[in-house]
Amino acid sequence: MSEKVLLARVGRRDSRSIESYLEDGGYEALRTVLTDGWTAEKLTDEVKKSGLRGRGGAGFPTGVKWTFVPKDTKGKPVYLLCNADESEPGTFKDRLLMEEDPHQVIEGVILSSYAIKCRNAYIYIRGEFYLGARILNRALEEAYAKGFLGQNILGSGFSLDVTVHRGAGAYICGEETGLIESLEGKRGQPRIKPPFPALVGVFGCPTIVNNVETLACVVHIVNRGAEWFAKIGRNEKNSGPKLYCLSGQVNRPGVYEAAMGLQMKELLFGTEYGQGMKGGRKVKAVIPGGASAAMLTAEEIEDCPLDFDGLAAKKSMLGSAAIIVMNEDTCIVEAAQNLSKFFAHESCGQCTPCREGTPWLHKVLTRIETGRGRLEDIDLLEKISNQMANGMTICVFADAAIAPVLSSVGKFREEFRYHVERKHCLVGRGASRPELVTA
Amino acid sequence: MSDKTPMQPGAGGAPSGPAAGAPPPSPPSAPPPKDTYTVLFDGKPIEVPRNVNLIEAAKLAGIEIPHFCFHPRLSVVGQCRMCLVEIEGIPKIQAACTTPLKDGLSVKTTTEKVVQSRAANMEFLLINHPLDCPICDQAGECKLQDNSFGYGDQRSRYDEKKRQYAGFDRTPIGPHVIADMTRCIQCTRCIRFCQEIAGTGELTFLDRGGRTLVWTHDGKPLANDWSGCAADVCPVGALTTREFRFRSRVWYLEKAPSVCPGCNIGCNISIENRDSVVYRFLPRLNPAVNDYWLCDYGRFLSESLNLREIEKASARQGDAVQEVHVPAAIGRIAEAIRGSAPEAVFFLGSANLSNEENYLLRKIADHVGSPNRDVVVDTSRTRRMKSKTAWVEGDHASANYAGAKDMGLSPSPGGYGLENVLSGKAQPEVVFVADAAFSKIAGDPEKVAVLRRARFLAVAARTANALTSAADVVLPAASLAEKEGTFTNVQGRVQKFERAFLPKPPARPHWELLLLLAVAMGFGDRNWTPLDLRRRIQAEVEGYADVTEEELKGGILMKKGTFVSVGAI
């Protein structure tokens, strides 16, 4: 698919202004839904039919999620939270959408709010995205001025207020219940489920949390139909256009839009996409879905469709579609240690195994990386990892934290062994300067 | 009189969903709704109440599920991850405390996976714990120790530097509580106590991940009225009280069930003592009164029980004060009473004394024929205590004003009370003060002078004050820890306290001194015990007929014949 959908307007001059958005047919989907007599149920059904799955990482069918809001909310309001806390390392697609085409996101928010009968929506934006928050706020003002937000939108009787809320810098606030806690003004730490947010979410009310890209997709599902959307991609369960965040040692890193199920090799080497490895080096490992996804080896990326099921089949995940490429000069131990540092830093600290386990993993990996490792440490890494996850904690942060460790130890065991025995890296900076790392 | 509501195990709240409205009226033909669930524990079906947490339900079934962060009265956070169990039909291991009870729930607590997960969790908890049990006050009543012995591995694979909290160790965070974050296991019980029970919310988590610590907001002190409870709920030695710190190893302490003497709420306490020294009060579970809690004022009265200033009986001989034997002192009092007209004798009971003692005093007054009797109490600022269901308030500085009144210590027709005596409207010849420890009568020299106008003034006391110095006869009385009896609290609840240890002779419990006086006046039996007095109270005093020994045991009987102080919950 060479046609751009989500990124169609990115790069257009003045793409942030509502005038240019309207020129390009913006808010038509909203007009269709509100003035052509679409019911909320019809919109939900349409999204269900499209096969749209959440773009934030878990890949849960969006339309199905919406139906979890109880029909009778006992007088409680329903909230839509747009999860713009894009903090998965390697991910930068939502930022692009918000900064370059904010009205597309806002239209998606309005449509989705209509579908779940929400009157107050929040865009929870990562604190570091100061620019994005400013752009969104300006876009919201424009939308209010044009009557796309506020009371009685387009004369339909539907009213909606949207507020941008900036986070304060925690990865875990991208987890939906952590986000909810944070939005309520509390310490950002995930809640126990059940009850699920669709029943008891923000301020104790039914709440739906959707990713920025997910909401942007809704606009196009309305404009072009669920069938159109479902046909894009490998199959109806992995459908629609998808943004891929390509980073690492490739010639042209960046955000690329392609049909769901793009081949990994195509993304890395295709002329439209990554255009191959920098300096012609070989691929050593690829992280396909952000820091929480298991690494894939060069062999594994042969015939590797980048969609939910394609990567699940390889025991990794699409996650936020952040593809991080490492070339043959990358020390896997260093990479794992780097990732473990991130997770040790970002654990919220409420559950014992994660609070204690993530720094432990980091310490052991640091020891190996700095030449103080022991052979039994390699097994220890696996053992610690295995006792941190799979129900041991409230949220799946620990499961994410162990993915890079388990996959790197599992797939590059020899390199770890080399590291321990020689006390320096097999490749990369550490290999040429062994005296530095042994110090 | 006594509240007969059956005591139920705590409804420590399984995580509750949205508040349910009132249940719709069921048609008359429908069977009555079951108030229990049938839950399978390791395959064994057990009926458990609906309103309990799975951990409590398991306890009722005789199965211990180890835990740290769960507390029956605090919200469920499920974050220590110690209570892991397997639930049939769920592939992943689950925290028991966050699993809602339902009919047919099948819980497995002994599988290999459960055992391994608990051991794993213990390993994680201990990797950064200093393991300084030999110098930690919590040792002996530490959940970390207990669960480590019960469910942990002996060896740790952790070989890195342990976490330190420079500046957050061994630091007072309030008037009573000392925090040592190196020992903290981040269970948040203390945080939740301050938020949910005290309602003051001084404590909070700072930082995150492996650097998470519990501290006060902006360094403000942890200074609510119940701050000692934060140390009680702490399962480890991270929060300890300044007053008890380093004073005794807990396993040396003997425990006696008692009632706090601090005010008329009558919180149930455990007097922890060793070698006739009181070391601390701990709250003793009684959902109807103080639940798991105890206020700081009451808690730190413990040291006052060790005060002993009146060690011997003394009698004034002319201007000199002589030490005498207790029987001789009693004889002097009896002589003085007999030598005076009954209408000129004034008996002053005390809100510090038990029902038995006040009863005996009233009987003596009846026997003598004096209508002049009263009871004294000091008022204090209002104290509040959270029972399981409601706040209880008390504003007396003593525990038993209601009981003393019930025992009949009010002026009889034609008689007078303390007001009249102090204002000079009445002038008794002989004054007998059963307990001198009241600022109302002993704190003001003028009032002491008024009482001293009597020809003969006798007091029983443990601590010295202006009144004991002025008295003709002083009797050495025992402390709360040295006697048994009952108090009637502000709710009208009759609660028994047990003797922790014997008084040091010649000091004797008030009831014994009063009994000696009664016998000297020709009334009563030298062999009476508080039990005999209670039986007479049951027979004679209105409203006390249904106060039986069984009820007086108070608190929750965790096991027949024993009680559990909250330190172990």
Contacts between the chains, C-beta under 8 A, distances in Angstrom:
chain1	res1	chain2	res2	distance
A	74	B	18	7.2
A	74	B	21	7.9
A	76	B	18	7.8
A	170	B	208	7.1
A	187	B	204	7.7
A	187	B	205	5.9
A	192	B	15	5.9
A	192	B	76	7.4
A	192	B	77	7.4
A	192	B	78	5.0
A	192	B	95	8.0
A	192	B	98	4.8
A	194	B	15	7.8
A	194	B	17	7.8
A	194	B	100	7.7
A	195	B	15	7.4
A	195	B	17	5.2
A	195	B	18	7.8
A	199	B	17	6.9
A	199	B	18	7.1
A	200	B	17	6.3
A	200	B	18	6.0
A	204	B	18	7.0
A	344	B	209	6.1
A	344	B	210	6.3
A	345	B	209	6.3
A	346	B	208	7.7
A	346	B	209	6.7
A	347	B	208	6.8
A	347	B	209	3.8
A	347	B	210	6.9
A	348	B	208	5.3
A	348	B	209	6.8
A	349	B	186	6.3
A	349	B	205	7.0
A	349	B	207	7.5
A	349	B	208	4.7
A	349	B	209	4.8
A	349	B	210	7.0
A	349	B	211	7.5
A	349	B	212	3.3
A	350	B	77	7.2
A	350	B	79	4.2
A	350	B	186	7.3
A	350	B	188	7.7
A	350	B	212	7.9
A	351	B	79	5.1
A	351	B	80	7.9
A	351	B	81	5.3
A	352	B	79	7.3
A	352	B	80	5.7
A	352	B	81	4.9
A	352	B	82	7.5
A	352	B	121	5.7
A	352	B	124	5.0
A	352	B	125	5.6
A	352	B	185	7.2
A	352	B	186	7.5
A	353	B	81	5.9
A	353	B	120	6.9
A	353	B	121	6.3
A	353	B	124	5.2
A	355	B	124	7.8
A	355	B	186	6.5
A	355	B	209	6.1
A	355	B	210	5.7
A	355	B	212	6.3
A	356	B	124	3.9
A	356	B	125	7.0
A	356	B	127	5.6
A	356	B	128	6.3
A	356	B	210	6.6
A	357	B	124	5.9
A	358	B	209	6.5
A	358	B	210	6.8
A	359	B	163	7.8
A	359	B	209	7.0
A	359	B	210	3.8
A	360	B	124	7.8
A	360	B	127	6.3
A	360	B	158	6.7
A	360	B	160	7.0
A	363	B	160	4.2
A	363	B	161	7.9
A	364	B	160	7.4
A	367	B	160	7.6
A	380	B	157	5.9
A	383	B	157	7.6
A	384	B	157	8.0
A	387	B	116	7.4
A	387	B	117	7.3
A	387	B	120	3.5
A	387	B	123	7.6
A	387	B	124	7.8
A	388	B	120	8.0
A	388	B	124	7.9
A	390	B	92	5.5
A	390	B	93	7.0
A	391	B	84	7.5
A	391	B	92	3.1
A	391	B	93	4.0
A	391	B	94	6.2
A	392	B	81	5.8
A	392	B	84	7.2
A	392	B	93	6.7
A	392	B	117	6.4
A	392	B	120	7.1
A	392	B	121	7.2
A	393	B	81	6.5
A	394	B	78	6.0
A	394	B	79	6.5
A	394	B	95	7.9
